[in-house]
Amino acid sequence: MSSELPKIDRWNSEPLDVHTWSDHPEVKALCDLLYDEAGLAALEPKGNRKPKRTVRESLRVLILDLYVKWLKDPSLSIGFSKSNKDYKVGSRYNALFIPRKIIDVEALLVVAGFIEELKHFKDRESNSRSYTTRIRHTQALRELFDTLTLDLHDIDTHANEECIILHDKYVDDPDDDTIKKIEYSDNDLPEDELALLDKLREQLTVYNKLLKHTFIDIPSYTSSTFKRTITKGRNAGRQQTISLGPDNKFVVRVFNEGLAGHWKRGGRFYCGWWQQIDKEDRCKIYINDQPTLEVDFKAFHPNLLSNELGVRLADDPYDLGELLLPDVITTKEQQRAYVKLLVLMGINADSDKKAFQAFRNDDRNDKVTNSLTNIQLSTLLDAFIEKHPQFDGILNTGQALRLMNIDSQIANLVIDHFTQKDIPVLCIHDSFIIQYDREPELRRILDQATHQVTNYTVNHDIKNERNTHHGKVTGNIKGYEEPVVVKYHTPIRIDPSSQYLDRKAKFTKWLELSEY
């Protein structure tokens, strides 16, 4: 894999992961070599005071993360902060206690020729984003990587990592470097909140252990990583490297509004590569080499709101019937999609203006979306409220984080039920992916969990295409004394690539060794 690489691309990067660890003897030997070659002994503290992490251990975290990025995509770089405040040893989000001395470790590795840098950048406009230094392995380090035999299964990329995250405001991507995580101490929490977090953390820890020991993959993919172009939000146009490997299965819960939210705002499950791929590809996911299906709540947040207001929504609340803006929106399908997006934005936003702006910012490639005026969007929204008057005065009042907490409670009940039975289920907020033969149980638990949290149920359906068959059924059951033609479905199976079979064999071998 040692070859010339293109220059570091600031956009093709991931933040430094300070929870990357391995005790593999090859890693120890490599770090001993780099310690001597880069003269890292000069960083050793004077006197008898022992730090929580030694220079060698900081070096190991940095080298392992560079190695992980190299395994996934040799051109991938690391966003490396050189600010001391980003390496707080007592931080809840720095469980390996990586000290600020790692900045000095990186600097000596640069001087020794093992790391190359792209300097940090800040636009002269005061409101523009700034970007941390990007670092990447040099040819000299890649040649050393080439001698290693360990792969991602031998590396813990989430060692002691905190899985309950707290943010001040809503963030759809918990890795967004513009939103800072809030530190919180168990000593600052009331007993009831501390007991709640202990329970949620314990449940999520067991779930993550189950995911780690589950083979989750897409049989048609010829690589364990792929490039995806981000189409929405401030990072639209950027390419993202998605790993389907063991490094990208760790799930966290993200709560919002800081300690003032009392863990009742947000709380959704994030991360896991199944949340990062295009929705059209989710139907291709296999769990433990078995096909899956995705069960999705219908218009979940509008249904939750409407049920609270005492009105059951029709099956398709977004269908307004006639075209309201025929000069701009030419099909009912397109109008339905825009109404759906507008209503969801209205649930998220705390004002009409913000909802309309968020609507226009949703997809930069959709010229119609970008061109619709506030008056036109008001026309669509008013028609929706006329059809569903219970929403009058409710939309654009900032309901999102409260509703997200409700759907996260439902998701937690569903995940915990199946985790206790050692059955992996994947969550994408208001939809769930499970092995195909578990569909009846999943749908039953979805109804039970929703009713337990809200006292209502919400309809759901299957998003996958399936093979449809018809067969005759007869038996000792009333109505079936004579053969009755019934319809049934089977999954559409995917022919596995040779690379998928290799990944499965590697996982199976690792699983056998880890259990041994």
C-alpha angles and dihedrals in degrees: 000000000000108000141123113291131203118259116283111282110213090211095051096071145103128209120264108272108219091188097069113119144156136166092202109143092230090059092048091050093048092049091049088054093048091045090059097038094050095042094238092160086083088070095058112119120252120237131019099301111120119209120218089245124032126221089255092054093049088050091052093053091050095046093045092052091049088050093050091052090047091053092050099041123347091210093054116111134199125243099229120190117211093192115113091217091067092065104059107164094206094049119127087223095054100062094161090057094234105185130217087256086084085080089063091045090055092047093055091046088055092050090048091053100247098109131041124202142211104202122240117269136210123178115233090237105094095223095050124105122260123215129217123234113284118220133187141173117272126223089266092057093042090057088055090047088054090065094058123097100190118105136194093287089063093054126074104216093181104044109170089338117169111246099189107075127188124204131180094226138014117290124176092200115048089199093058103128092208092068116067123213116240119237115229131180127213087227090063095055127091114243094255093052092045091051090049093051092046089054094045092047092049092050092048093046091055090046092051090050089054091049091050090056094045125090106228116174147126113253096209094055113103093199135043088230134044139179120250126187114223109231103182140050131016092319095054111145095028120121118233128199109224119197121204090191134105091276092069106049100082112117127204135184117230121205124189145210092046123252089326088070090063090216090292097108121077115336097163124156114253140181126033114123092254087073092051102053126083112277090238089066097050091084088063094061117118123199115206088347092304127115117253140203132215121228114199131192112235114242088335104183095040088049092049091050094045093048089053087053091052099252127113111218123230118252093265110028093172096063106100095177108223124050109261099189103031093163090061108019109046105181135047090229091057092046091050091052091050093047090050092051092045093051092048090049088049090054091050099044129072095213140031091244094055092045092052093047092048089051092055092046095051099090120013092192094059105087093188092054091050093047102050112111127220089255092054092046090049088054091057094043094047090051090052091051091046088056091044106029093175087079093061107123092004103085120080092026099109102262097149104093093046091050091044088057090054094050090045090055089052091047091049092054091049094047093045092050093055095038090059087056093046090245113137117223123180121219128210096177101269099013132064134206120207139156110291097246091055095066098107093050093046093052092047092051092046090057093045094048094046092049092046092055101035108016087237137081128227124209119249136185142191117266098195127096110236141186110263121213136176125212141163120255125193134165150118093307126109110263093020100073087110121042112280123196110234133181121231137170138224128191122263102243124214125223105238121236118232088247090056090052089051091051091049092050091049092049092047091051092049091048092052092049094045092051090047 
